[in-house]
């Protein structure tokens, strides 16, 4: 294999004090010939000065004077070695007090982690903590190296006991690939060469395993994400956007969208110093030139038109607090996410996690090395995926605006959502109406969020209320067409149609009106749950009834629109001749004439159809949907 | 090998380019420290790649002690002219005039005046808030602890016990008034990577990296090249086939016995080397923590 063709594996090592981690790394480096004679001589000198009989390979790893003096590791150290197959970068992290901060630093870029366990001591709290952090950071592969097997007589049952105990614990974690290897770093058993003393172990040696872990599959090559780092304009005829493809692949000609502007264009060329590329993929650093001239700057993200990240200002994330100054909810932290920096407030602590027990507990702040789940509000929308599917667009750091210290590492779970938004919000009224008490409500087969992701917009209910003839149906039909043309999933529930079919058994008494609205709400809910934007046009004159309909939906997703028009004008319009009939006494309980209309006091939108053109009304609605992030900005659809 | 796999040299290249672009985007006035050595040559090539088809948006700066090899000065001038880079040369003229020399002032003091002080003065003089350095973690044990983005206080000092956590590829580039940042885009490169890349990219390097018969003095097991200002007696001078594995100031840079006359031969030598790259650097050998001490004071 050509040198340059070797693959690269980054791994992190961690363990408790005295578990022989340094010896293990020393062994790996020594046996792969990565320790030079003069370096060996230097640690020999140090070992002698300290009065040790044997050369302690740990001194090779302790790069700082304070570490060698105190015999402890202070910070992450990086080591390099290679075998004929692979190049390796080790991020060696200390396992003591400051372990969280250091481990997270060392592990953030790792493909694989090694946790060392001293066979004599078994699974310690520390070993569990390390496992938790590996799970939190979603390192795809974990090796549990059970060390010092020589000191337990290479006993299989000791190994099995530890495996069983760790296996029990790790079931609570989110790690998919765990292997257990019995080793003696000191004697070299199963590190590089296969142990003669543990014939009962039929797995591979540590190095062999490291050489063969398949890591290509761990990369996200599906979701093309290109955070713009820097704009390159060498002359008037070239404008390119420099950055790293953090995930996915791209080829010239593909249609892309620029976030946040929503402008769509296509890739003209993928430029590098070594020539234009026919295809580029993560983690290449390239320059993209686009077919159209748009304003694109650092912090923007170029993505595929049909594969958008989430665009939100409120997120939920796991954070590790790394600063001695405790977290506060009043500090405007700076969030650096991809190439974008925004102001961010922590708005809620969902829970703090007790790393030893994995129990969640309420908390008012985070102290140094504490981990938990929070909600964060940012000053501008960020473009993200959940950390689980995309480390590059799901991770961020928080910076203290005063000290400029990096105070937290964050892993985004999702947009912030509140449980009350998703649990059925049953009002007493609807409960009283239930006659079939023994039916069970099934959960959604496909979660709403997945449908929304596929649709590229959120689901919502637009509830048009107003007098007969005020223009509800006209506006809603026009809006439905517009949304349809924008590729949105929209359905129209027209009050008249519902009354002609589903509700043909109902009249216009207050009770029947109420039932009419309840049924309409329930249908709207079904469509809503399928990800639609549901346009409901119902006179719905009673506040109480509209409130009932509203209570069926997630906060922010029920949009009440008061379509207003003076009764005289409605009477003049009288599109269906109803006013005439009512006046002739053919219809009783006619809203506005013989039955009251209770106008909404706080509708989400008020539309005056007397002063506005139809087009203006529909424009207003579209703008409202965009500004409330129900649908994305128009350009994205182009 | 699948088409979506990037060889590790290309991965290192991409990582370095990403780092350089972050610096260009987030700092007001960056500079790239340039020593004319092999690592500098690679770093400059990466900078050219990072901003292609534009030019890299920062000058190169050489902190000159006056003790560099003549071949290095010659190479520096030609190299910078060829690539059209802006080169700043800064020297601590005061101490150079005083005849500062490692054998007089001692290695640590000489380095302190001619390199560290000169560097810190130059950063202040031009108001540079960020300086790229070609240091690699593999080179030396305190460098193994260095961040890619390494904060220096207003006196240019490194506090190894209090480094910012560095997570994923998200670099905290924020500094307070007076502080500066050192950035090491070659952090994860090894000596062998450097040579393999020089070969792959056909990067020009100073010819003294290749073996040649040279007059040297053997001091503490290190082959020190003879030059006009050497204070040793002629009787110790030996003529040997040797090359320089890393380059520094003449009085403190040893040669190694070597027959490597081509890049391939150098790669072969590096691959099987029994000694580390900086074995010939007198400045590292004054104590177990000489590099750490120098770095704390503001050294490269």
Interface residues (C-beta under 8 A of the other chain):
Chain A: X3 X4 X5 X6 X7 X8 X36 X37 X38 X39 X42 X45 X46 X60 X62 X63 X64 X65 X66 X68 X74 X75 X76 X77 X78 X79 X80 X82 X87 X89 X101 X102 X104 X105 X108 X109 X216 X219 X221 X229 X230 X232 X233 X234 X238 X240 X242 X243 X244 X246 X249 X271 X272 X273 X274 X279 X281 X283 X284 X285 X287 X298 X322 X334 X336 X337 X338 X339 X391 X392 X395 X396 X397 X399 X403 X404 X405 X406 X409
Chain B: X1 X2 X3 X4 X5 X6 X7 X8 X9 X10 X11 X12 X13 X14 X15 X17 X18 X21 X22 X24 X25 X48 X49 X50 X51 X52 X53 X54 X55 X137 X138 X141 X142 X143 X144 X145 X160 X161 X163 X164 X165 X166 X167 X168 X169 X170 X172 X174 X175 X176 X187 X188 X190 X192 X196 X200 X267 X273 X274 X275 X276 X279 X288 X289 X292 X293
